[in-house]
Amino acid sequence: VISRPGPAAAAPAMGFQAGPDREEPGRGLKRALKTWFEEKAQKWEEKAQKWGEVVVPSAVRRRERKFLSPQRGVGWDEYPGAAEGASAAAARAAAWWAEQRQKTAGLRQKTGEAVRRLKGEQLYAGKLATLKVEFHKVCWKAVTSVGSRTLLSAVFPGSVCYYDLRAHPGVRGCVALTLDDAPCSRSDERLAMVKEVGEVLREFGAKATFFVCTDYVPVHERALRELLKEGHEVANHCPADRSYAEDSEEAFEAALLEAECVCERLRHACAVGEVEDRDRGVCDAGADLPSVRWFRAPHAKLSPPMQRVLERHGFTNVLSDCYGNDPWIPDPEFVAKSMLETAEHGSIAVIHMPERGFREHNHKALRDFLQGMQERQIRVVTLSALHAEALQPSSRQFAEVSVGTEE
């Protein structure tokens, strides 16, 4: 027979020490339970305060059912201290949850206000952007209405902006197309649109001069070589797309020659039929070395030191008399219409190279412009081809390049 410990043996586990003068059965156990439960209630209160005054009332109820069951003859009301402690903890828990609900409601309200404010700011930003575009349109219409060739002759002396038909009859029916900031300002082939631009040019039988920022070339060199093989040409637009007007003469000279080395390497690679995959190809005549070393000052800013360097190395600065202000006006229809309105025999048109997510509207503007030129039966050629047309025998007496002065 296995003997079982009686209440006196179990009492020490509950913190109750039986003495020689024992009380009546059951009273010591009740006192021990009361003491133990009060200590637990105190600990719960401390934990509630430590955890941000969070208690789970169900835990209190579970302990009530376990230790204060009717079978043991102990009622909850016999322990007012414990009951009051648990009730206070439950009250604090209820207050904490109410506070959290209030904070959540406040946060939701603030979030809603922030979203509405953001939508309002976006709407305002959209309206402001639209107003800016409209402002640039109005300004550009005012500029072009004065007569771009007259302004260019005064503002950019010494730069080729167009070929005057009266001085160079050979340019009749021809317009030179130039694309700035080629091939792509980002080193990700997926963002470049060189192939798409080449397809548009091929569709309309047009040729173009790509003014290359040579810092962009390494990633897109293969695409540029493909353009050269089709009869297009590249020209010097400096290594980076920034103004060099504040640079010293020595610094600009180094940058100019560095960029020209890259352009010459591209021309030579096409001329000898070299491509990256070692296949040999044949370039069109337009890919031959140009008779004039073309240059376009970034941001159209040409300082006297820059001009001296260009003259020393035989470069000709080229600007344009046919332009739609496309960086500031992301409206392809307006850009194409502006270019078509200002295009004349011997004009030099310029549009910036489109990229995915950046000036992408220029892709459609280019197509619309070429469509308009085709309808007017005007050939779109490279700068070198237009220059060659200007030097035809019919205009030998005006063999010098026009610098934008009406004669």
PATORZA-267859 format. One record per residue (C-alpha): residue in three letters; z negated, x, y. Coordinates in steps of 0.05 Angstrom, whole numbers, plus 5000, padded with zeros to 4 digits. Layout:
KEKOL_ALA_Z_X_Y
...
//
This chain:
KEKOL_VAL_5000_5000_5000
KEKOL_ILE_5021_5027_5067
KEKOL_SER_4968_5015_5119
KEKOL_ARG_4990_4991_5188
KEKOL_PRO_4957_5014_5251
KEKOL_GLY_4918_4961_5286
KEKOL_PRO_4916_4944_5360
KEKOL_ALA_4866_4999_5373
KEKOL_ALA_4912_5051_5343
KEKOL_ALA_4972_5026_5382
KEKOL_ALA_4935_5023_5448
KEKOL_PRO_4938_5097_5465
KEKOL_ALA_5014_5093_5465
KEKOL_MET_5007_5042_5521
KEKOL_GLY_4959_5086_5561
KEKOL_PHE_4897_5048_5537
KEKOL_GLN_4839_5088_5507
KEKOL_ALA_4793_5048_5462
KEKOL_GLY_4719_5061_5470
KEKOL_PRO_4657_5049_5428
KEKOL_ASP_4640_4986_5467
KEKOL_ARG_4704_4949_5450
KEKOL_GLU_4721_4885_5486
KEKOL_GLU_4743_4823_5452
KEKOL_PRO_4809_4827_5416
KEKOL_GLY_4870_4818_5461
KEKOL_ARG_4837_4832_5529
KEKOL_GLY_4849_4907_5526
KEKOL_LEU_4921_4897_5508
KEKOL_LYS_4932_4850_5566
KEKOL_ARG_4900_4899_5614
KEKOL_ALA_4943_4955_5587
KEKOL_LEU_5006_4913_5594
KEKOL_LYS_4987_4896_5665
KEKOL_THR_4976_4968_5684
KEKOL_TRP_5039_4991_5649
KEKOL_PHE_5082_4937_5681
KEKOL_GLU_5054_4950_5751
KEKOL_GLU_5072_5024_5743
KEKOL_LYS_5141_5005_5721
KEKOL_ALA_5149_4957_5779
KEKOL_GLN_5128_5013_5826
KEKOL_LYS_5179_5059_5795
KEKOL_TRP_5233_5005_5802
KEKOL_GLU_5216_4998_5875
KEKOL_GLU_5221_5073_5885
KEKOL_LYS_5288_5075_5849
KEKOL_ALA_5313_5016_5890
KEKOL_GLN_5296_5054_5954
KEKOL_LYS_5327_5118_5928
KEKOL_TRP_5392_5085_5907
KEKOL_GLY_5401_5050_5972
KEKOL_GLU_5355_4993_5955
KEKOL_VAL_5399_4966_5899
KEKOL_VAL_5365_4932_5840
KEKOL_VAL_5392_4890_5784
KEKOL_PRO_5350_4828_5777
KEKOL_SER_5374_4818_5706
KEKOL_ALA_5336_4881_5686
KEKOL_VAL_5272_4849_5712
KEKOL_ARG_5285_4787_5673
KEKOL_ARG_5300_4826_5609
KEKOL_ARG_5233_4863_5616
KEKOL_GLU_5198_4798_5631
KEKOL_ARG_5224_4767_5567
KEKOL_LYS_5207_4830_5527
KEKOL_PHE_5136_4845_5550
KEKOL_LEU_5110_4780_5577
KEKOL_SER_5134_4732_5523
KEKOL_PRO_5094_4669_5507
KEKOL_GLN_5083_4694_5436
KEKOL_ARG_5038_4748_5463
KEKOL_GLY_5000_4698_5505
KEKOL_VAL_5015_4734_5570
KEKOL_GLY_5045_4696_5629
KEKOL_TRP_5082_4723_5688
KEKOL_ASP_5035_4689_5737
KEKOL_GLU_4977_4730_5710
KEKOL_TYR_5007_4792_5744
KEKOL_PRO_5018_4773_5816
KEKOL_GLY_5024_4846_5838
KEKOL_ALA_5081_4859_5790
KEKOL_ALA_5114_4793_5807
KEKOL_GLU_5109_4807_5881
KEKOL_GLY_5138_4877_5871
KEKOL_ALA_5197_4851_5831
KEKOL_SER_5208_4794_5880
KEKOL_ALA_5208_4843_5938
KEKOL_ALA_5258_4887_5902
KEKOL_ALA_5302_4827_5886
KEKOL_ALA_5298_4806_5959
KEKOL_ARG_5318_4875_5982
KEKOL_ALA_5375_4874_5933
KEKOL_ALA_5399_4807_5959
KEKOL_ALA_5393_4833_6030
KEKOL_TRP_5432_4896_6011
KEKOL_TRP_5488_4855_5980
KEKOL_ALA_5491_4810_6041
KEKOL_GLU_5497_4872_6085
KEKOL_GLN_5553_4899_6041
KEKOL_ARG_5590_4834_6045
KEKOL_GLN_5583_4835_6120
KEKOL_LYS_5608_4906_6123
KEKOL_THR_5666_4889_6078
KEKOL_ALA_5684_4830_6122
KEKOL_GLY_5679_4874_6183
KEKOL_LEU_5722_4927_6150
KEKOL_ARG_5773_4874_6130
KEKOL_GLN_5774_4849_6201
KEKOL_LYS_5784_4920_6228
KEKOL_THR_5838_4933_6178
KEKOL_GLY_5874_4870_6198
KEKOL_GLU_5868_4889_6270
KEKOL_ALA_5894_4959_6255
KEKOL_VAL_5954_4931_6217
KEKOL_ARG_5970_4882_6273
KEKOL_ARG_5963_4938_6323
KEKOL_LEU_6008_4983_6282
KEKOL_LYS_6060_4929_6276
KEKOL_GLY_6055_4919_6350
KEKOL_GLU_6063_4994_6362
KEKOL_GLN_6122_4996_6315
KEKOL_LEU_6153_4937_6350
KEKOL_TYR_6141_4971_6417
KEKOL_ALA_6168_5037_6391
KEKOL_GLY_6230_5001_6366
KEKOL_LYS_6241_4966_6432
KEKOL_LEU_6228_5031_6469
KEKOL_ALA_6278_5068_6425
KEKOL_THR_6329_5014_6438
KEKOL_LEU_6317_5019_6513
KEKOL_LYS_6325_5094_6510
KEKOL_VAL_6391_5087_6472
KEKOL_GLU_6416_5036_6522
KEKOL_PHE_6395_5081_6579
KEKOL_HIS_6434_5139_6550
KEKOL_LYS_6494_5094_6541
KEKOL_VAL_6493_5073_6614
KEKOL_CYS_6485_5145_6637
KEKOL_TRP_6542_5169_6592
KEKOL_LYS_6588_5114_6615
KEKOL_ALA_6574_5135_6687
KEKOL_VAL_6588_5208_6671
KEKOL_THR_6653_5194_6635
KEKOL_SER_6677_5145_6688
KEKOL_VAL_6677_5201_6740
KEKOL_GLY_6726_5242_6698
KEKOL_SER_6698_5292_6649
KEKOL_ARG_6752_5344_6661
KEKOL_THR_6737_5346_6736
KEKOL_LEU_6663_5356_6722
KEKOL_LEU_6674_5408_6668
KEKOL_SER_6717_5451_6712
KEKOL_ALA_6660_5457_6762
KEKOL_VAL_6601_5460_6715
KEKOL_PHE_6628_5507_6662
KEKOL_PRO_6674_5557_6696
KEKOL_GLY_6703_5609_6648
KEKOL_SER_6696_5564_6587
KEKOL_VAL_6754_5531_6551
KEKOL_CYS_6741_5456_6552
KEKOL_TYR_6813_5432_6540
KEKOL_TYR_6886_5452_6546
KEKOL_ASP_6921_5422_6606
KEKOL_LEU_6984_5387_6585
KEKOL_ARG_7020_5406_6650
KEKOL_ALA_7005_5479_6638
KEKOL_HIS_7016_5476_6562
KEKOL_PRO_7068_5424_6543
KEKOL_GLY_7063_5446_6471
KEKOL_VAL_6996_5411_6462
KEKOL_ARG_7028_5342_6470
KEKOL_GLY_7007_5298_6412
KEKOL_CYS_6951_5345_6390
KEKOL_VAL_6875_5344_6395
KEKOL_ALA_6828_5397_6368
KEKOL_LEU_6768_5372_6329
KEKOL_THR_6704_5414_6327
KEKOL_LEU_6639_5399_6290
KEKOL_ASP_6574_5431_6315
KEKOL_ASP_6513_5455_6275
KEKOL_ALA_6551_5462_6210
KEKOL_PRO_6539_5461_6152
KEKOL_CYS_6469_5430_6147
KEKOL_SER_6404_5445_6183
KEKOL_ARG_6362_5438_6119
KEKOL_SER_6362_5482_6058
KEKOL_ASP_6374_5425_6009
KEKOL_GLU_6444_5414_5983
KEKOL_ARG_6428_5341_5970
KEKOL_LEU_6418_5329_6044
KEKOL_ALA_6484_5361_6065
KEKOL_MET_6545_5318_6079
KEKOL_VAL_6597_5374_6080
KEKOL_LYS_6634_5344_6021
KEKOL_GLU_6635_5274_6052
KEKOL_VAL_6661_5302_6118
KEKOL_GLY_6715_5340_6081
KEKOL_GLU_6736_5276_6046
KEKOL_VAL_6742_5239_6112
KEKOL_LEU_6784_5295_6141
KEKOL_ARG_6828_5296_6079
KEKOL_GLU_6837_5221_6083
KEKOL_PHE_6868_5225_6152
KEKOL_GLY_6903_5292_6143
KEKOL_ALA_6860_5323_6198
KEKOL_LYS_6837_5395_6206
KEKOL_ALA_6774_5418_6242
KEKOL_THR_6736_5478_6268
KEKOL_PHE_6665_5482_6243
KEKOL_PHE_6618_5517_6291
KEKOL_VAL_6569_5547_6242
KEKOL_CYS_6496_5563_6252
KEKOL_THR_6495_5620_6203
KEKOL_ASP_6421_5612_6185
KEKOL_TYR_6444_5550_6149
KEKOL_VAL_6500_5583_6109
KEKOL_PRO_6467_5614_6047
KEKOL_VAL_6450_5548_6012
KEKOL_HIS_6516_5515_6032
KEKOL_GLU_6564_5573_6027
KEKOL_ARG_6605_5545_5969
KEKOL_ALA_6618_5480_6007
KEKOL_LEU_6641_5519_6068
KEKOL_ARG_6689_5560_6026
KEKOL_GLU_6719_5496_5999
KEKOL_LEU_6731_5473_6070
KEKOL_LEU_6765_5538_6087
KEKOL_LYS_6810_5532_6026
KEKOL_GLU_6834_5465_6053
KEKOL_GLY_6856_5496_6119
KEKOL_HIS_6795_5485_6163
KEKOL_GLU_6763_5543_6200
KEKOL_VAL_6693_5567_6219
KEKOL_ALA_6670_5594_6286
KEKOL_ASN_6609_5627_6315
KEKOL_HIS_6551_5582_6338
KEKOL_CYS_6496_5636_6333
KEKOL_PRO_6446_5643_6276
KEKOL_ALA_6399_5588_6298
KEKOL_ASP_6408_5522_6334
KEKOL_ARG_6370_5540_6397
KEKOL_SER_6386_5562_6468
KEKOL_TYR_6398_5636_6476
KEKOL_ALA_6402_5633_6552
KEKOL_GLU_6333_5663_6561
KEKOL_ASP_6346_5720_6512
KEKOL_SER_6359_5791_6536
KEKOL_GLU_6430_5817_6533
KEKOL_GLU_6413_5863_6475
KEKOL_ALA_6379_5808_6435
KEKOL_PHE_6437_5759_6444
KEKOL_GLU_6487_5813_6426
KEKOL_ALA_6451_5827_6361
KEKOL_ALA_6448_5753_6344
KEKOL_LEU_6522_5742_6362
KEKOL_LEU_6546_5799_6318
KEKOL_GLU_6500_5779_6261
KEKOL_ALA_6530_5709_6261
KEKOL_GLU_6601_5736_6267
KEKOL_CYS_6590_5779_6205
KEKOL_VAL_6574_5717_6165
KEKOL_CYS_6635_5681_6192
KEKOL_GLU_6680_5740_6176
KEKOL_ARG_6652_5744_6106
KEKOL_LEU_6669_5671_6095
KEKOL_ARG_6740_5679_6122
KEKOL_HIS_6752_5741_6081
KEKOL_ALA_6725_5709_6017
KEKOL_CYS_6776_5653_6026
KEKOL_ALA_6833_5699_6046
KEKOL_VAL_6827_5739_5982
KEKOL_GLY_6815_5677_5939
KEKOL_GLU_6742_5693_5921
KEKOL_VAL_6696_5636_5902
KEKOL_GLU_6628_5637_5871
KEKOL_ASP_6653_5620_5801
KEKOL_ARG_6703_5678_5803
KEKOL_ASP_6763_5632_5802
KEKOL_ARG_6820_5654_5846
KEKOL_GLY_6848_5604_5896
KEKOL_VAL_6900_5601_5950
KEKOL_CYS_6879_5585_6022
KEKOL_ASP_6921_5545_6070
KEKOL_ALA_6950_5578_6131
KEKOL_GLY_6894_5549_6173
KEKOL_ALA_6844_5593_6137
KEKOL_ASP_6875_5657_6163
KEKOL_LEU_6836_5699_6211
KEKOL_PRO_6838_5665_6279
KEKOL_SER_6878_5696_6336
KEKOL_VAL_6819_5683_6383
KEKOL_ARG_6746_5695_6368
KEKOL_TRP_6717_5627_6383
KEKOL_PHE_6644_5617_6405
KEKOL_ARG_6604_5557_6428
KEKOL_ALA_6539_5568_6464
KEKOL_PRO_6483_5528_6431
KEKOL_HIS_6461_5470_6475
KEKOL_ALA_6520_5488_6521
KEKOL_LYS_6476_5539_6557
KEKOL_LEU_6513_5603_6575
KEKOL_SER_6476_5654_6617
KEKOL_PRO_6509_5713_6654
KEKOL_PRO_6484_5763_6603
KEKOL_MET_6513_5721_6548
KEKOL_GLN_6580_5717_6584
KEKOL_ARG_6581_5793_6591
KEKOL_VAL_6569_5802_6517
KEKOL_LEU_6624_5753_6500
KEKOL_GLU_6674_5789_6544
KEKOL_ARG_6654_5856_6516
KEKOL_HIS_6668_5833_6444
KEKOL_GLY_6729_5789_6458
KEKOL_PHE_6698_5721_6447
KEKOL_THR_6719_5657_6482
KEKOL_ASN_6667_5604_6496
KEKOL_VAL_6691_5534_6479
KEKOL_LEU_6661_5469_6502
KEKOL_SER_6693_5400_6502
KEKOL_ASP_6723_5344_6544
KEKOL_CYS_6718_5293_6488
KEKOL_TYR_6646_5277_6469
KEKOL_GLY_6604_5216_6454
KEKOL_ASN_6534_5244_6465
KEKOL_ASP_6520_5230_6392
KEKOL_PRO_6451_5264_6386
KEKOL_TRP_6422_5215_6436
KEKOL_ILE_6462_5153_6419
KEKOL_PRO_6457_5135_6345
KEKOL_ASP_6511_5082_6351
KEKOL_PRO_6575_5103_6314
KEKOL_GLU_6618_5050_6347
KEKOL_PHE_6597_5072_6417
KEKOL_VAL_6606_5146_6400
KEKOL_ALA_6675_5136_6371
KEKOL_LYS_6697_5091_6428
KEKOL_SER_6672_5141_6480
KEKOL_MET_6710_5197_6446
KEKOL_LEU_6774_5156_6440
KEKOL_GLU_6770_5136_6514
KEKOL_THR_6765_5208_6537
KEKOL_ALA_6813_5239_6487
KEKOL_GLU_6879_5264_6517
KEKOL_HIS_6935_5310_6498
KEKOL_GLY_6904_5379_6490
KEKOL_SER_6832_5354_6487
KEKOL_ILE_6777_5389_6448
KEKOL_ALA_6734_5338_6414
KEKOL_VAL_6664_5353_6389
KEKOL_ILE_6617_5315_6343
KEKOL_HIS_6554_5341_6310
KEKOL_MET_6552_5351_6235
KEKOL_PRO_6522_5291_6200
KEKOL_GLU_6467_5299_6149
KEKOL_ARG_6430_5250_6105
KEKOL_GLY_6374_5221_6146
KEKOL_PHE_6393_5261_6208
KEKOL_ARG_6452_5242_6252
KEKOL_GLU_6481_5206_6192
KEKOL_HIS_6514_5156_6239
KEKOL_ASN_6564_5211_6258
KEKOL_HIS_6598_5204_6191
KEKOL_LYS_6622_5134_6209
KEKOL_ALA_6635_5156_6281
KEKOL_LEU_6680_5212_6255
KEKOL_ARG_6719_5163_6211
KEKOL_ASP_6728_5114_6269
KEKOL_PHE_6751_5170_6315
KEKOL_LEU_6802_5195_6265
KEKOL_GLN_6826_5124_6253
KEKOL_GLY_6838_5116_6328
KEKOL_MET_6875_5182_6332
KEKOL_GLN_6919_5162_6274
KEKOL_GLU_6935_5095_6307
KEKOL_ARG_6955_5133_6370
KEKOL_GLN_6997_5181_6328
KEKOL_ILE_6959_5242_6352
KEKOL_ARG_6950_5300_6305
KEKOL_VAL_6879_5326_6296
KEKOL_VAL_6880_5402_6287
KEKOL_THR_6836_5463_6290
KEKOL_LEU_6822_5502_6354
KEKOL_SER_6867_5559_6331
KEKOL_ALA_6924_5511_6316
KEKOL_LEU_6917_5478_6385
KEKOL_HIS_6916_5546_6417
KEKOL_ALA_6979_5565_6379
KEKOL_GLU_7013_5501_6403
KEKOL_ALA_6993_5518_6474
KEKOL_LEU_7030_5584_6468
KEKOL_GLN_7096_5554_6444
KEKOL_PRO_7159_5579_6480
KEKOL_SER_7162_5516_6523
KEKOL_SER_7099_5540_6558
KEKOL_ARG_7107_5616_6556
KEKOL_GLN_7100_5620_6631
KEKOL_PHE_7029_5592_6622
KEKOL_ALA_7009_5639_6566
KEKOL_GLU_6938_5646_6589
KEKOL_VAL_6887_5598_6561
KEKOL_SER_6868_5542_6608
KEKOL_VAL_6795_5545_6628
KEKOL_GLY_6790_5473_6648
KEKOL_THR_6826_5475_6716
KEKOL_GLU_6877_5422_6730
KEKOL_GLU_6941_5456_6754
//
